[in-house]
């Protein structure tokens, strides 16, 4: 049976963020995207993702979606065959995090989603591409498809996220951690620590990319996912050394 892969999007993201990776994996897997617009907790996101297919599934979680993927593994470890954690983390909310996030919620309520995107997005991408319309334009359009109520639900879910770190050593499925080398929000060392804590996990570093690696470097991210899941489809084990992807 071909792998069944559920993509778990990040904050204010939809299927567009995974367009290149889904297209690349379609020949070797059944693919679907979880819709988190109605979810008010990380647990709700995890359960929604688990319900997308019956039976064994694989999960690809980007940013907030990575936290939901970790919660899904905690809830149903026997169902998750393979796991990809992309530009994410495992810890609970940090001291002072709520104030900054709720300030953005107020901005979205007051001035709209495009104003939010103008404030929020630049630090999320590679510093050299903060003003690149070919990158910022499509991500802004994706954010604008959401509304302030969705944003607030997802922010509150993130602020109430569980501390997944105690369960990392119990993960037994093949795991790949993917991170943009220039990610300023979920830095390389945070993702490296994640990969070092999950038994047998591999780390793939995407060069010339910030936090939005699946959009900033879509082909490079697709390449590592095809290698990871292509081996699964062929019945083999993926061998992914910690090799920077140009």
Steps between C-alpha positions, in 0.01 A plus 500: 500500500624849417569722801214723610645839583318777685654846480446715809527873418645777711340811644268665244610253234294285266578239234685756289798489734556133403413524128842399368550219750153352444552501124838329539363231733177427313663229282611299805237577765144603575517857626260725689514824700338558839285813530572663837288813452238379750736355759552665836764270646803299394319185610205581272741548211665166574170313513382662179820392324464143630143488366604599146573136406413167659779270611874572487602850393807717469507861616681805365468790743622851422549746789173490700417185306815338634373548852167344398690210342686435826169500687356254246793265562436526873128424456536215249862384470392170345344679202786730399736322261727791413541851633639821353550800727571818305623831647334430834560437869376291792499726804211688667430871470792716610490774763368816337385322184129564562534879502672512162260258337189672635632834374491348151145376558396855585671627185306249288172600663565871461672530163432172320696198385715676243622741766578200718692336214705816446613490866525125554647357182837675446676334797354165390701485177867525406627849585603559137144435376293710741399731214491238222150526348527156340525351849314744725213549255373139497543458876313826560219378275482179703481695827230725351283193433471464878337738748570638845280241672699214345823672597389542860392135527834380370697741718316381810565141395871577474508679834337195661722250323622203703864443582580216260861462608443223759355275229765548231718209613200265474444565127575182308398581141757618243527875544642778284559854629521770232610858566604807305853595595402867538176433691481781757180381669577130546879502475727226373629410846146452632425260215836327539419436866163358395669263257756394760228420756271288279664156466643446154374831362681668212552871441480663156617862482355710218747762385402862430166468676327657794202365694275446197728235349228314300418828321845661491679189370217278374712276278764435766236410759317282248825317427560397860136393544501291181818330620349434842160375381625342179701256706186421701301436183773267378505317831843621597648723768572862419863597545519874543825627648512851636582647162429860409265525202619768256 
